[in-house]
Amino acid sequence: MGASLGGLLLFIQLYMKSLGASTVLIGLISSLNAAGTLIGSLFWGAIADRVRRRPLLFITAAALSAAILVMVALPRVEVVLVTAFVRLFLFAGFTAVTIAIVSGASAQSRRGKNVSYVSSARAFGLAVGSMTAGFVLEWLGFRFGFLLIGLLAAVGALILLGLPQEPAPRLGRQRGSLQMIRAAGLIDLYVATMLRQMAVFGTFSLLYIYMDTLAIPTWLMGIVGSFNMLTQTGALLVFGRLADRFGRRRIFMLGFALSVATPCLFVLVPSAVGMALGYVSVGLSFSSLYIGSTAYIGDRVPPERQGTMLGLYESSRGLGGLFGPVLAGILVPTVGYTGMFLTMAGIALLGLLVMTIGYRPRRLTVR
């Protein structure tokens, strides 16, 4: 599934440009992706705590394949915008349910490592999709490129049919989600994550267009873009072990700090090399932040509520991503790409400060 999503961002941004869409509309794609993540994580995370989780994986994967195949018709801008939301709504469910299955079945001493395995596999798929997207686009064009990506997602959905079934979930009286967030001490983490995602989504929402202004060829854009997921493939495994050994907070705080550096690299080195360094930086920041945060949440929340709490975490990421691209699309025509990147670095720094100042040690697992 990761490979099918990995190449879509380049395809969609350049397809929108070919339709004559403005930078605001192109940036809106990332905002709609974030909105899909926000709503999808809440929706599917809550469902995952009430029904068997493995059938949900097949449902979200099969529907995601269909949402990609809609693009084969080369639709108008309006349809592109709608399907952007639908795809991430479904992929958010796939992600939240997968992590909930792994986290809920893991002992605390191995939770970081186990989550890193599935996260690394997803990152590798996204890396392959991103790396090959430019070549596929030049070779097949938009229509047949979208067809290939959609069929690849369909194959992933079919593979899921072979997964074994798990026991039915235990249902009972549960504490409200907001009460549990406060009791588990997760408010600071969710707010800081929202700000970090606002900065990162804003930074990357127009990056392929920015690379186009630097005369970076399409095939090279795909390779450069893959550096994020290639970095994540190895870094997720490393940080999973480090989170189990040295503690969750140290690992996810590193992720917040690296997020400040990423947009600055695009300002300091405006070339293919700088783009590659930025993608490596965001790959490291995501890996440390995601592994540390999800393991941290899993330590503090009982297994029967992890679908909801991890879904809320994904939603905090989606909420930040909802506003970042819109702000980026507004800033570029007024202050240019340099001003936009520096603004996003400032927002990422604010997220780091929120987590640093607001953090207080609290007791672990709550019910």
C-alpha positions in Angstrom: 0.0 0.0 0.0 2.9 2.3 0.8 4.3 2.0 -2.7 1.0 3.0 -4.3 0.8 6.2 -2.1 4.5 7.1 -2.4 4.3 8.2 -6.0 1.0 10.0 -5.9 2.1 13.3 -4.5 4.5 14.0 -7.4 1.8 12.8 -9.9 -0.9 14.9 -8.4 1.1 18.1 -8.0 2.4 18.0 -11.6 -1.0 17.0 -12.9 -2.6 19.9 -11.2 0.0 22.2 -12.7 -0.7 20.8 -16.1 -4.4 21.8 -15.6 -3.2 25.4 -14.9 -4.1 25.3 -11.2 -2.7 28.1 -8.9 -0.2 27.5 -6.1 -3.1 27.9 -3.6 -5.1 25.1 -5.2 -2.0 22.9 -5.5 -1.2 23.5 -1.8 -4.9 22.7 -1.0 -4.2 19.1 -2.0 -1.9 18.7 1.0 -4.5 20.4 3.2 -7.2 18.0 2.0 -4.8 15.1 2.6 -4.4 16.4 6.1 -8.2 16.7 6.5 -8.6 13.2 5.4 -6.0 12.1 7.9 -7.7 14.1 10.6 -11.2 12.8 10.1 -10.2 9.3 9.0 -8.0 8.7 12.0 -10.8 9.7 14.4 -13.4 7.6 12.5 -11.4 4.4 11.9 -9.6 4.6 15.3 -12.9 4.6 17.2 -14.2 1.7 15.1 -11.1 -0.3 15.6 -11.8 -0.5 19.3 -15.3 -1.9 18.8 -14.9 -4.5 16.0 -12.4 -6.9 14.7 -9.5 -4.9 13.3 -8.1 -7.1 10.5 -11.2 -6.9 8.3 -10.9 -3.1 8.5 -7.5 -3.3 6.9 -9.0 -5.0 3.8 -11.9 -2.6 3.6 -9.7 0.5 3.7 -7.1 -1.0 1.3 -9.7 -2.0 -1.3 -11.5 1.3 -1.2 -8.2 3.1 -1.4 -7.4 1.3 -4.6 -10.7 2.4 -6.1 -10.1 6.0 -5.1 -6.8 6.0 -6.9 -8.3 4.4 -10.1 -10.7 7.3 -10.4 -7.7 9.4 -11.5 -7.3 7.2 -14.6 -10.1 9.3 -16.2 -7.9 12.4 -15.8 -10.6 14.4 -14.0 -11.1 18.1 -13.5 -9.6 20.0 -10.6 -12.7 19.6 -8.5 -12.6 15.8 -8.6 -8.8 15.8 -7.9 -9.5 17.8 -4.7 -12.3 15.5 -3.6 -10.4 12.3 -4.2 -7.3 13.7 -2.4 -9.4 13.8 0.8 -11.0 10.4 0.2 -7.6 8.7 -0.3 -6.1 10.0 2.9 -9.3 9.3 4.8 -8.9 5.7 3.9 -5.1 5.5 4.3 -5.4 7.1 7.8 -7.7 4.2 8.7 -5.3 1.6 7.3 -2.4 3.2 9.3 -4.3 3.7 12.6 -5.7 0.1 12.6 -2.3 -1.4 11.7 -0.5 0.4 14.5 -3.3 -0.4 17.0 -3.0 -4.1 16.2 0.8 -4.1 16.6 0.9 -1.9 19.7 -2.0 -3.7 21.5 -0.3 -7.1 21.0 3.2 -5.9 22.2 4.7 -6.0 25.7 6.0 -2.6 26.9 9.6 -3.6 26.6 9.2 -4.4 22.9 6.5 -2.0 21.8 8.9 0.5 20.2 10.7 -2.3 18.3 7.5 -4.0 17.1 5.9 -0.7 15.9 9.2 0.1 14.1 8.9 -3.1 12.0 5.5 -2.3 10.5 6.4 1.5 10.2 9.6 0.7 8.4 7.9 -1.6 5.9 5.4 1.1 5.1 8.2 3.6 4.7 10.1 1.3 2.3 7.0 1.0 0.2 6.5 4.8 0.1 10.2 5.1 -0.8 9.9 2.7 -3.7 6.8 4.6 -5.0 8.4 8.0 -4.7 11.7 6.8 -6.3 10.0 5.4 -9.3 7.3 8.0 -9.7 9.3 10.3 -12.0 10.3 7.5 -14.3 6.8 6.1 -14.4 5.4 9.5 -15.3 7.9 10.1 -18.1 7.4 6.5 -19.4 3.6 6.1 -19.1 2.2 9.6 -18.7 -0.6 10.5 -16.3 -3.4 8.1 -17.4 -1.5 4.8 -17.4 0.7 5.9 -14.4 -2.5 6.3 -12.3 -3.7 3.0 -13.6 -0.5 1.2 -12.5 -0.6 2.8 -9.1 -4.2 1.9 -8.5 -3.6 -1.8 -9.5 -0.7 -1.9 -7.2 -2.9 -0.9 -4.3 -5.5 -3.5 -5.4 -2.8 -6.2 -5.1 -2.0 -5.0 -1.6 -5.6 -5.3 -0.6 -5.8 -8.9 -1.9 -2.8 -9.9 0.1 -4.6 -8.8 3.3 -7.3 -11.5 2.8 -4.7 -14.1 4.0 -4.3 -12.5 7.5 -5.6 -14.6 10.4 -8.6 -13.4 12.4 -8.2 -12.1 15.9 -10.6 -12.5 18.9 -13.6 -10.2 19.1 -12.9 -7.0 21.2 -13.9 -6.7 24.8 -16.5 -3.9 25.2 -17.4 -2.2 28.4 -17.8 1.2 30.0 -14.9 3.4 28.9 -13.6 6.8 30.0 -14.2 9.6 27.5 -11.4 10.3 25.1 -10.7 13.8 26.3 -10.6 12.6 29.9 -8.2 9.9 29.0 -5.9 12.4 27.1 -5.7 14.6 30.2 -5.2 11.7 32.6 -2.5 10.1 30.5 -0.7 13.4 30.1 -0.9 13.6 26.3 -2.2 17.1 25.7 1.3 18.6 25.3 2.3 15.9 22.9 -0.8 16.3 20.7 -0.5 20.1 20.5 3.2 20.1 19.8 2.7 17.4 17.1 -0.1 19.5 15.5 2.3 22.5 15.2 5.1 20.3 13.9 2.8 18.9 11.2 1.7 22.3 10.2 5.3 23.3 9.5 6.2 20.1 7.7 3.0 19.9 5.5 3.4 23.6 4.7 7.0 23.1 3.7 6.4 20.1 1.4 3.1 21.1 0.0 4.7 23.0 -2.9 8.1 21.5 -2.9 7.8 19.7 -6.2 6.7 23.0 -7.7 9.7 24.7 -6.1 12.0 22.1 -7.5 10.5 22.8 -10.9 11.4 26.5 -10.6 15.0 25.3 -9.8 15.0 23.4 -13.2 15.4 20.1 -11.4 14.3 17.4 -13.9 11.2 15.3 -13.2 13.1 12.0 -12.9 15.4 13.5 -10.4 12.5 14.9 -8.4 11.3 11.4 -7.8 14.7 10.1 -6.7 15.2 13.1 -4.3 11.7 12.7 -2.9 12.4 9.1 -2.1 15.2 10.0 0.3 12.6 10.8 3.0 11.1 7.2 3.0 14.5 5.6 2.3 15.8 7.3 5.5 12.7 6.2 7.4 13.1 2.6 6.4 16.3 2.3 8.4 15.8 5.0 10.9 12.5 3.6 12.2 14.1 0.3 13.1 17.0 2.1 14.8 14.8 4.5 16.8 12.4 1.6 17.7 15.3 0.0 19.6 16.6 3.2 21.0 13.1 4.1 22.3 12.9 0.8 24.2 16.3 1.2 25.6 16.6 4.9 26.4 13.0 6.0 26.8 10.3 7.4 24.5 10.7 11.1 25.4 14.3 11.5 24.4 13.6 10.0 21.0 10.5 12.0 20.1 12.1 15.3 21.3 14.9 14.7 18.8 12.2 14.5 16.1 10.8 17.9 17.2 14.2 19.5 17.0 15.1 18.1 13.6 11.8 19.4 12.2 13.0 22.9 12.8 16.1 22.3 10.7 14.3 20.8 7.7 12.8 24.0 6.1 16.1 25.9 6.8 18.0 23.4 4.6 15.8 24.4 1.6 16.8 28.0 2.2 20.5 27.5 2.7 21.0 25.0 -0.2 18.6 25.8 -3.0 19.6 22.9 -5.3 19.0 19.2 -5.7 21.5 18.5 -3.0 19.7 20.8 -0.6 16.4 19.1 -1.5 17.9 15.7 -0.8 19.3 16.9 2.6 15.9 18.2 3.5 14.2 14.9 2.7 16.8 13.0 4.8 16.2 15.5 7.7 12.4 15.1 7.6 12.9 11.3 7.4 14.9 11.3 10.6 12.6 13.7 12.3 9.5 11.7 11.5 11.1 8.4 12.4 12.2 9.5 15.9 9.0 11.5 16.6 6.6 8.8 15.3 8.2 5.8 17.0 8.8 7.6 20.3 5.3 9.1 20.4 3.3 6.0 19.4 5.2 3.8 21.9 4.7 6.5 24.6 1.0 6.5 24.0 0.9 2.7 24.0 2.6 2.7 27.4 0.0 5.1 28.9 -3.2 3.7 27.4 -4.8 0.2 27.9 -4.9 -2.0 24.8 -8.7 -1.7 24.3 -8.4 2.1 23.9 -5.3 2.3 21.8 -7.2 2.4 18.5 -9.0 5.6 19.7 -5.9 7.2 21.3 -3.6 6.5 18.4 -6.3 7.7 16.0 -6.5 10.9 18.0 -2.7 11.2 17.7 -2.9 10.8 13.9 -5.7 13.4 13.9 -3.5 15.9 15.7 -1.0 15.4 12.8 -3.8 15.8 10.3 -5.1 19.0 12.0 -1.7 20.6 11.7 -1.4 19.5 8.1 -4.8 21.0 7.3 -3.6 24.6 7.9 0.1 24.4 6.9 -0.3 24.0 3.1 -3.0 26.8 3.0 -0.6 29.2 4.8 2.2 28.1 2.4 0.1 28.8 -0.6 -0.7 32.3 0.7 2.9 33.1 1.7 4.6 32.1 -1.5 3.1 34.8 -3.8 3.8 37.5 -1.1 7.2 36.6 0.5 8.5 34.0 -1.8 9.6 30.5 -1.1 12.4 31.7 1.3 9.9 33.6 3.5 7.6 30.6 3.5 10.3 28.1 4.5 11.5 30.4 7.3 7.9 30.8 8.6 7.5 27.1 8.7 10.7 26.7 10.6 9.4 29.2 13.2 6.2 27.2 13.6 8.2 24.0 14.1 10.2 25.8 16.7 7.0 26.8 18.5 6.0 23.1 18.6 9.4 22.2 20.2 8.9 24.9 22.8 5.4 23.7 23.7 6.7 20.2 24.3 9.7 21.5 26.2 8.0 24.0 28.5 4.7 22.2 28.9 5.9 18.7 29.7 5.4 17.3 33.2 6.1 13.8 34.4 2.9 11.8 35.0 2.0 8.3 36.0 1.7 5.7 33.4 -1.1 3.5 32.1 -4.6 4.8 32.9 -8.1 3.3 32.4 
